[in-house]
Amino acid sequence: MKKFNLIILTVVLCLFLNNGYAQQPSDMFYATMETKDAFALQKNHPEDIKIIESNNGYSAVMLSDEAAHELHDKVLVHGPGFIYQSSKKKALSSIQQRRLSQKLAGGFSITQDQLVLQSLDLVNNLNIANQIQELENYGTRYHTKSSATQAVLDLKTKWENLAGSRSDVSVRIVNHTSTNMPSLVMTITGTEKPDEFVIIGGHIDSTSGGTNNDAPGADDNASGIATITEAARVLFDMNFQPKRTMEFMAFAAEEVGLRGSREIAEDYRNRNVNVISYMQLDMTNYKGSTNDVYVSTDSYNDDTLNDFLIELMNYYNASGPHALTYGTSRCNYGCSDHYSWAQEGYNVAFPFEATFNQSNPNIHTTRDTFDRSPTPNATHAAKFCKLALEYLIEIGNGVNDGGGDACADTVFNYPYQEGFEGSLNGWLQDVDDDMDWLKDANGTPSNGTGPGSAAEGSYYMYVEASGNGSGYPNKRANLFSPCLQLDGLSSAMLSFQYHMQGDNVGSFTVEVTEDRVNYANVFSRSGSQGSNWNTANIDLSSYIGTTVWLRFRAVTGSSWQGDIAIDNIEVKESTVDPDPDPDPCVALNFNDFTISGFSNQDSAGDYSVVSAGAGLSMQNNTWKYISLNYNVTASTVLAFDFSSSSQGEIHGVGFENDNSLTSSRYFKVHGTQNYGVTNYDNYAGGTATYVIPVGDFYTGAMDRLVFINDNDAGNGNNSIISNVKIYEGSCVRSSTTVVDFGTQTPILGNEDELDSSIITIAPNPTKDSFVLNVSGTNSKSMSATVFTILGKKAASIQLNPGVNTISASNLSLGSGIYLIRIESGGEKLAVRKLVIQ
C-alpha cells in the first residue's frame, strides 16, 4: 500500500508541476515587445501572453504561438512585432539595457554615376518574377519545416552559380541555436577596405498560421529575396569588385521573432565587425500606395542613411526609364530584420513597398501568392532592385562625405563650373554640422522662402529651414567644393549666384581654406536678400599657386521662414570686376533690422540709425538689440568701430540667446562701471576699431546682438557703434588681419547692474567656503545658479536673505572662474564672479 501511495503522490506532483508556474509551459516562449502591444494582445488573448516585467515602454513576456500569430492580425500591420529571447534572463536584460545606435560618422557622396547607370539598365524584372515563384512553389518555408531548409540550400547553390569562379566571393550556411532553419550569407571581399562591410538582407522564411503547411509567402518575403538575388546577378554580370566588403543575407525565422538575423547581428557585434550600413528588403512587389518606395522613419533607423537613400532616388530616379516616386512611413518595434542590426548599434534603413497601413493585406495567409500582385511580372520589385544597386555601388565603392584634409577630387582645368545638374561631382557634405544641403528644382517646399527655379539649368542646392529642432533654429549646413589647384591662372575669380528670401533668413558665408582647419571669410550675407537670384564675384588671385577648398556655410534663422540657395558656381580668369567692397566681410546694415529694447535695461530708449545704415547711435540709458541668428564657434570674430562724445557707465557689444542679462557675454570698451568682459576696456577718444575673438570667451547658438549705452543717471552720454562685422577666422588672406585665437583669458568685471554693496561674496578668491550675503531684501524665494565661464550650468543653490555660507566642494566646483546668477521670483537680481583656487 505504501508503494502504491508513493506512486499516486508522484503522479499528483508531476501533474501539479506541469500545470503550475514551476516551469515554462511547453507551448510558450520568451520574447520582448512594446508594452502597449503587450497589453493590447493581453486584452483579447489573456491565456496566450504573460507579461513578466515592463520598463521604459518595453515588456519581457511569454508568448504562445497563437499569440504571436494574432499579434500581426489584431495589433500590428507588419512583421512579428516581437523579438524571440532564449531565456527569461535575456528577455529581462533586453528591456533594461538597450544599445544606442552609433550614427554614421558621415554621409556618402554620389560618385559612382557610370557604374550605377550601367547596373540599372541590366535589371530584369522577369528574373525577379521567376525567383518569387520558385520560392512560392516550396509550399511553405515556415522555419520548422524541412522545405524551409531546402529553400535555403537551393538558394545557396543559385548564389554560388551566379558568382561563378570568382575567388573573392564566398557563400556560407549559418546554423542557429533558436531554430533548425539556417540562414545564408554571401560575401564579396572588398579590394581596398575589406574590414568595412556594406550589407543588404531579408528573410526567406514564411508563415500563414495554423499548421503552416500552406504558407506561400510570395510577397512576404520571396519578393525581397528575389530582389536581392537579382541585384547580385547584375553585379556579377558587371564583374563589379567593391572597395568595401559587400554581403547579401537571407535570414531564417524572421516571422517568429527575428531569430536568424538576431543571432547574426549579435555575432557581428561580439566580433566588432565594422558594418558601415545595413539595408533591409522585406516585401517589394505589392504596390499598395501612391508612391513606389516608402522609407521607414522609425526612431531606430539612421537618419543619415535614410537621407542618402532619398538623395539617391532624387538623383538616379527622378525621371526617365528608371523613374520612381517615394514617401515615408513608420513601421513598429521588431517589424523586420533591420531591427536586429539596429539593436546592436548598426546604422539601418528599410525601404518598403507601400505605407505600412496599406501594405499587402494577404501576407501571413495562404493568399500571399504571386498572382495577387497588382503589378505584373514583378515590375514593382524591379524598382527596389535598382535602389538596392544604387545603395550597394555608391556605399560599397564610394567615399564618405567630409572629414580629413586629403583631396578626394581635384580641379586642375579652368574655367570650372558647377550647376548641380548631375551628381555632386566631388562636392562634399560636412560631417560636423547639423544638416545637409539638398538638391532641388522647381521651388523649395515652403512658400516665400526660396527660389521658384534654378539660376542656371534645372537644379540648385539649398538649405531647408523647416522643422523645429531639425531645420531651425541656428542649424548649420556646410558644403565643401572639390580641391581647387589654382595653378596656371594669371588671375582667379569665384563667381556664384545665391538666393536668400523669407522673414527669418539666417546667415550665409563663403570661406576659403588650405587645410580645413583655418578658414578665411571671403563673402558674407545675413537676412533676406530679396526674391531674385543675386550674383557675387570674389577675387581669389591671392590664392594662385595654392590648392584650396571652398566652404559654403549656411546658418538657419529662428523659424522656418527663410531658405538659402546657391547655383551656377564658377572659378575662372577674372573677366569682370570683383565686388566693389575690398573687405569681403560685409558690415551689418541697421536699416535691415528691427531695433528693439533689451531686457529691462532700456529705460530711455533714445537711438537713431546713422551713416546710411552703417551705424547705430545711442543716447542716454539705452540697451538695444537686433535679432541675429548666429552660431558662435571657437573661430567667431566680432569687429566694429566705436566712438563716444561722453562717458557713461557701460558702453559695449555682445551676443545673447535670450532677453535677460548675461554679463560675461558683453564686451565693454568704455565706461565707469566695472562690468562685463573688460579685456577691451581701453577707449581713449575719436573712432576706435575693435576686433574681438569672441570664440575665446564663449561659444553657442545665439539669436540676438546687444548694443549697450548704459547711464543710470539718465542722460548726458552718447556713443556710436558702426561697421559691425561678424565672421569666422579672418576676412582676408593677409596674415596681418588673421585673429590669433586661444590667447585671451576673460577679465570679468566684479560689478553688476545692481549696487555692488547689496550682494557680496567673501572671501573671493576662495579655496572652498565662502559667504554670499544678500542685503536689502526680505524675499524668501531667492536662488542662485552657478555657471562656468563658458556658460555651462554647474550648480543650483537656494538662498536666504542675509548671510549664506556655501561650500564649493559640496557643490562639486573645482578650481576656476564661475559666474553666480542670483534670482528672486524668476527675476534676476545680480550676477557675481567667483574665483575658486
HUUR-V271022 format. One record per residue. PHI is phi in radians with two decimals (NA if undefined). PSI is psi in whole degrees, 0 to 359 (NA if undefined). Layout:
# HUUR-V271022
{{PHI;PSI} {PHI;PSI}}
This chain:
# HUUR-V271022
{{NA;317} {-1.03;320} {-1.12;320} {-1.14;316} {-1.09;323} {-1.11;321} {-1.13;316} {-1.07;317} {-1.08;320} {-1.12;317} {-1.09;315} {-1.08;317} {-1.09;319} {-1.11;318} {-1.07;319} {-1.10;315} {-1.14;323} {-1.24;333} {-1.81;351} {-1.67;200} {-1.79;15} {-1.23;340} {-2.58;165} {-1.23;131} {-0.99;144} {-1.17;336} {-1.73;14} {-2.16;154} {-2.41;163} {-1.48;148} {-2.78;169} {-2.17;150} {-2.83;172} {-1.24;139} {-1.06;320} {-1.08;324} {-1.31;327} {-1.09;316} {-1.20;323} {-1.11;321} {-1.24;321} {-1.12;328} {-1.05;319} {-1.76;344} {-2.38;62} {-1.09;334} {-1.46;349} {-1.85;2} {-2.53;137} {-2.17;119} {-1.50;114} {-1.44;311} {-2.82;146} {-2.15;146} {-2.77;124} {0.95;39} {1.52;3} {-2.20;152} {-2.29;142} {-1.58;129} {-2.39;169} {-2.02;132} {-2.13;148} {-1.61;165} {-1.06;324} {-1.12;317} {-1.13;320} {-1.07;321} {-1.24;319} {-1.18;335} {-1.01;320} {-1.21;313} {-1.27;324} {-1.82;339} {-2.10;315} {-1.97;176} {-2.08;348} {-2.79;147} {1.31;172} {-1.21;330} {1.36;2} {-2.50;164} {-2.12;125} {-1.11;137} {-2.18;138} {-1.33;344} {-2.73;165} {-1.08;320} {-1.05;317} {-1.19;323} {-1.10;314} {-1.15;320} {-1.13;324} {-1.14;324} {-1.46;348} {-1.71;332} {-2.26;105} {-1.92;124} {-1.23;134} {-1.48;141} {-1.18;137} {-1.53;106} {-1.11;153} {-0.97;134} {-1.09;335} {-2.89;164} {-1.38;198} {-2.31;148} {-1.58;155} {-1.52;106} {-2.26;357} {-1.98;43} {-0.90;310} {-1.07;314} {-1.18;318} {-1.12;312} {-1.09;324} {-1.08;318} {-1.18;321} {-1.08;324} {-1.22;343} {-1.62;351} {-1.17;131} {-2.10;110} {-1.12;333} {-1.19;327} {-1.07;318} {-1.14;317} {-1.05;315} {-1.10;319} {-1.16;321} {-1.04;315} {-1.22;327} {-1.05;316} {-1.22;322} {-1.07;325} {-1.21;351} {-1.22;349} {1.48;307} {-2.63;146} {-2.19;31} {-1.09;141} {-1.10;339} {-1.57;353} {-1.55;145} {-1.11;331} {-1.16;333} {-1.16;314} {-1.11;320} {-1.12;323} {-1.07;321} {-1.17;316} {-1.11;320} {-1.19;324} {-1.16;325} {-1.03;315} {-1.08;318} {-1.10;314} {-1.12;322} {-1.12;321} {-1.15;323} {-1.11;320} {-1.27;335} {1.13;227} {-1.73;16} {-1.13;128} {-1.39;345} {-1.56;6} {-2.05;136} {-2.34;148} {-2.22;127} {-2.35;148} {-1.50;138} {-2.04;114} {-1.53;154} {-2.17;161} {-1.60;337} {-1.68;355} {-2.76;151} {-1.38;344} {-1.33;134} {-1.55;163} {-1.81;171} {-2.31;136} {-2.32;127} {-1.99;133} {-2.12;131} {-1.96;113} {-1.23;132} {-1.18;147} {-1.44;332} {-2.08;327} {-2.27;68} {-1.14;342} {-1.57;1} {-1.88;128} {-1.98;135} {-2.03;122} {-2.17;141} {-2.25;139} {-2.71;170} {-2.94;166} {-1.63;149} {-1.85;349} {-1.37;169} {-2.47;168} {-2.70;154} {-2.52;2} {1.47;174} {1.11;227} {-1.37;345} {1.06;24} {-1.34;337} {-2.18;92} {-2.37;80} {-1.11;323} {0.93;44} {-1.16;313} {-1.50;323} {-1.97;89} {-2.40;44} {-1.04;328} {-1.12;317} {-1.14;317} {-1.13;319} {-1.12;322} {-1.16;316} {-1.10;318} {-1.09;320} {-1.19;323} {-1.09;318} {-1.11;318} {-1.03;315} {-1.06;315} {-1.11;321} {-1.22;323} {-1.09;329} {-1.44;353} {0.96;41} {-1.25;129} {-2.12;102} {-1.26;154} {-1.31;321} {-1.66;154} {-1.17;136} {-2.10;136} {-2.28;143} {-2.03;131} {-2.27;138} {-2.12;111} {-1.61;147} {-1.52;150} {0.99;38} {-1.18;322} {-1.18;348} {-2.08;38} {1.89;27} {1.00;39} {-1.16;314} {-1.15;310} {-1.14;326} {-1.11;316} {-1.15;321} {-1.20;315} {-1.11;319} {-1.08;319} {-1.10;317} {-1.10;319} {-1.18;319} {-1.09;329} {-1.63;4} {0.97;41} {-1.20;131} {-1.49;88} {-1.52;112} {-1.20;319} {-2.84;153} {-2.30;133} {-2.14;134} {-1.75;135} {-2.10;104} {-2.36;101} {1.38;105} {-2.26;358} {-2.09;14} {-2.09;107} {-1.49;93} {-1.76;356} {-2.31;175} {-1.08;312} {-1.45;168} {-1.47;315} {-2.17;137} {-2.15;120} {-1.50;125} {-1.26;130} {-2.00;25} {-1.05;156} {-1.06;334} {-1.47;353} {-1.39;151} {-1.49;122} {-1.09;320} {-1.13;318} {-1.19;319} {-1.03;315} {-1.07;324} {-1.21;321} {-1.03;318} {-1.16;320} {-1.08;320} {-1.06;315} {-1.20;324} {-1.10;325} {-1.48;310} {-1.60;340} {-2.21;21} {-1.28;331} {-2.80;177} {1.45;193} {-1.16;342} {-1.88;20} {-1.16;144} {-2.65;160} {-1.98;159} {-2.53;161} {-2.62;194} {-2.26;157} {-2.72;169} {-2.07;141} {-1.72;243} {-2.99;183} {-1.05;129} {1.03;34} {-1.37;343} {-2.90;181} {-1.11;337} {-1.07;335} {-1.11;325} {-1.04;319} {-1.27;321} {-1.09;321} {-1.06;332} {-1.60;9} {1.58;9} {-1.57;158} {-1.52;125} {-2.26;156} {-2.48;152} {-2.49;89} {-1.37;138} {-2.25;161} {-1.27;340} {-2.84;179} {-1.12;154} {-1.20;337} {-1.60;4} {-2.16;16} {-1.33;179} {-0.92;117} {-1.30;352} {-1.65;354} {-1.16;154} {1.13;24} {-2.37;175} {-1.28;352} {-1.58;0} {-1.38;78} {-2.11;159} {-1.10;325} {-1.22;351} {-1.64;6} {-1.24;133} {-1.28;347} {-2.02;133} {-1.31;153} {1.00;33} {1.02;31} {-1.18;332} {-1.24;315} {-1.09;329} {-1.06;329} {-1.17;324} {-1.22;328} {-1.12;321} {-1.16;317} {-1.10;321} {-1.08;319} {-1.16;320} {-1.05;314} {-1.06;311} {-1.15;315} {-1.26;315} {-1.16;317} {-1.47;323} {-1.19;332} {-2.15;3} {-1.74;199} {-2.25;154} {-1.28;150} {-1.34;144} {1.14;179} {1.39;147} {1.33;171} {-2.15;16} {-1.55;149} {-1.53;109} {-1.30;325} {-2.38;136} {-2.25;136} {-1.68;125} {-1.97;332} {-1.85;137} {-2.26;151} {-1.23;145} {-1.90;134} {-2.36;139} {-2.36;119} {-2.04;5} {1.09;32} {-1.39;330} {-1.88;232} {-1.36;183} {-1.33;351} {0.87;49} {1.58;353} {-1.29;137} {-2.15;138} {-1.33;142} {-1.27;149} {-1.68;351} {-1.93;18} {-1.88;196} {-1.79;336} {-2.75;170} {-1.83;156} {-1.29;143} {-2.03;147} {-1.59;138} {-2.62;165} {-2.58;155} {1.15;30} {1.76;138} {-1.29;161} {-1.08;326} {-1.64;133} {-1.17;140} {1.24;20} {-2.23;2} {-2.86;178} {-1.23;152} {-1.46;342} {-2.78;172} {-1.25;157} {-1.28;330} {-2.57;134} {1.22;216} {-1.94;334} {-2.03;158} {-2.62;170} {-1.89;142} {-2.61;165} {-1.92;120} {-1.53;116} {-1.51;353} {-1.17;148} {1.82;99} {-1.10;122} {1.63;338} {-1.98;317} {-1.74;339} {-2.73;164} {-1.56;157} {0.96;41} {-1.56;133} {-1.68;139} {-2.36;120} {-2.06;134} {-2.20;122} {-1.69;139} {-1.34;167} {-1.09;168} {-1.12;136} {-1.93;109} {-1.57;104} {-1.59;65} {-1.90;153} {1.35;8} {-1.84;139} {-1.45;336} {-2.65;160} {-2.40;130} {-2.21;130} {-1.69;124} {-2.19;138} {-2.75;167} {-2.04;141} {-2.36;154} {-2.38;123} {-2.39;106} {-2.39;143} {2.41;169} {-1.40;349} {-2.53;55} {-1.31;140} {-1.47;230} {-2.21;156} {-2.44;127} {-2.33;154} {-2.12;132} {-2.25;154} {-2.02;137} {-2.46;144} {-1.77;351} {-2.49;3} {1.05;23} {-2.10;309} {-1.82;131} {-2.15;136} {-1.90;126} {-1.38;121} {-1.96;354} {-2.82;141} {-2.67;136} {-2.51;150} {-2.48;153} {1.36;175} {-1.16;137} {-2.03;23} {1.68;178} {-1.64;0} {-1.91;163} {-1.20;138} {-1.94;154} {-1.99;136} {-2.12;139} {-2.19;117} {-2.09;129} {-1.36;119} {-1.92;18} {-1.08;331} {-1.20;350} {-1.74;1} {-1.03;134} {1.64;359} {-2.10;171} {-2.00;126} {-2.33;162} {-1.91;153} {-1.81;138} {-2.07;116} {-1.62;118} {-2.15;121} {-2.04;141} {-2.18;122} {-1.28;164} {-1.46;201} {-1.59;1} {-2.59;183} {-1.36;352} {-1.49;69} {2.91;100} {-1.75;156} {-2.16;130} {-2.31;153} {-2.37;155} {-2.85;164} {0.91;60} {-1.53;130} {-2.34;142} {-2.18;125} {-2.79;176} {-1.09;145} {-1.15;122} {-2.09;348} {-2.31;162} {-1.22;142} {-1.17;172} {-0.93;138} {-1.09;334} {-1.26;113} {-1.14;338} {-1.66;110} {-1.19;348} {-1.49;106} {-1.40;133} {-1.26;151} {-1.13;142} {-1.85;113} {-1.14;342} {-1.22;344} {-1.51;357} {-2.18;157} {-1.54;128} {-1.61;121} {-2.16;153} {-1.26;138} {-1.73;132} {0.89;219} {-1.87;21} {-1.64;344} {-1.51;77} {-1.45;327} {-1.65;312} {1.31;20} {-1.52;123} {-2.75;166} {-2.70;149} {-1.54;129} {-2.18;171} {0.97;47} {0.99;33} {1.75;352} {-1.35;340} {-2.34;159} {-2.13;117} {-1.73;129} {-2.19;139} {-2.20;152} {1.10;219} {-1.69;90} {-2.30;123} {-2.10;122} {-2.21;158} {-2.51;157} {-2.07;145} {-1.24;123} {-2.64;106} {-1.42;116} {-2.60;133} {-1.60;105} {-1.30;120} {-1.88;179} {-1.15;349} {-1.93;6} {-1.28;136} {-2.10;139} {-2.05;118} {-2.13;143} {-2.87;163} {-1.83;145} {-2.36;139} {-2.53;151} {-2.56;137} {-1.53;335} {-2.71;154} {-1.58;128} {-1.76;210} {-1.57;320} {-2.49;127} {-2.17;124} {-3.03;182} {-2.48;149} {-3.03;161} {-1.44;157} {-2.56;158} {-2.13;10} {-2.76;187} {-1.79;29} {-2.17;158} {-1.31;135} {-2.31;95} {-1.04;332} {-1.29;359} {-1.80;352} {-1.79;126} {-1.62;107} {-1.44;131} {-2.02;350} {-2.89;154} {2.29;162} {-1.50;343} {-1.65;135} {-1.45;84} {-2.40;145} {1.34;200} {-1.46;116} {-1.83;11} {-1.01;332} {-1.95;21} {-1.41;77} {-2.47;17} {-1.09;133} {-2.19;2} {2.23;165} {1.23;211} {-1.94;120} {-1.94;143} {-1.79;132} {-2.08;132} {-2.15;105} {-1.96;120} {-1.33;85} {-0.97;324} {-1.08;344} {-1.31;341} {-1.91;323} {-2.90;161} {-2.39;171} {2.29;171} {-1.37;123} {-2.07;156} {-2.22;6} {-2.77;157} {-2.06;126} {-1.83;138} {-2.13;130} {-2.11;129} {-2.39;78} {-1.61;131} {-2.70;94} {-1.10;342} {-1.17;340} {1.95;316} {-2.66;175} {1.82;353} {-2.14;156} {-2.64;141} {-2.61;156} {-2.20;128} {-1.96;124} {-2.48;170} {0.88;49} {-1.38;125} {-2.28;141} {-2.22;126} {-2.68;175} {-1.90;115} {1.46;284} {-2.73;159} {-1.52;320} {-2.29;169} {-1.33;339} {-0.96;129} {-1.12;340} {-1.23;344} {-1.82;359} {-1.37;127} {-1.32;136} {-1.55;100} {-1.44;160} {1.45;10} {-1.93;355} {-1.75;134} {-1.94;125} {-1.05;133} {-1.94;109} {-1.78;137} {-1.16;153} {-1.85;12} {-1.93;152} {-1.99;177} {-1.14;338} {-1.54;161} {-0.98;126} {-1.13;345} {-1.42;346} {-1.30;317} {-2.17;119} {-2.25;155} {-2.22;128} {-2.67;145} {-1.27;155} {-2.65;104} {-1.26;162} {-2.43;157} {-1.60;335} {-2.73;275} {-1.30;145} {-2.60;161} {-1.92;125} {-1.83;110} {-1.83;121} {-1.97;110} {-1.98;165} {1.36;17} {-2.61;148} {-1.92;10} {-1.10;137} {-1.85;9} {-2.00;32} {-1.47;148} {-2.53;162} {-2.32;139} {-2.05;130} {-1.74;129} {-2.10;148} {-1.24;171} {-1.14;339} {-1.62;7} {1.60;8} {-1.49;131} {-1.15;131} {-2.00;331} {-2.94;161} {-2.23;144} {-2.39;135} {-1.54;134} {-2.02;153} {-2.03;154} {-1.02;142} {1.61;220} {-1.49;129} {-2.19;114} {-1.63;125} {-2.25;141} {-1.83;121} {-1.10;321} {-1.15;324} {-1.13;334} {-1.59;4} {1.05;38} {-1.67;119} {-1.48;184} {-1.16;143} {2.64;187} {-1.81;131} {-2.23;156} {-2.01;131} {-1.95;119} {-1.74;119} {-1.78;129} {-2.26;157} {-2.46;120} {1.06;32} {1.47;354} {-1.79;133} {-1.25;131} {-1.65;318} {-2.96;164} {-2.20;128} {-2.14;147} {-1.59;139} {-2.24;131} {-1.96;122} {-1.89;124} {-1.57;NA}}
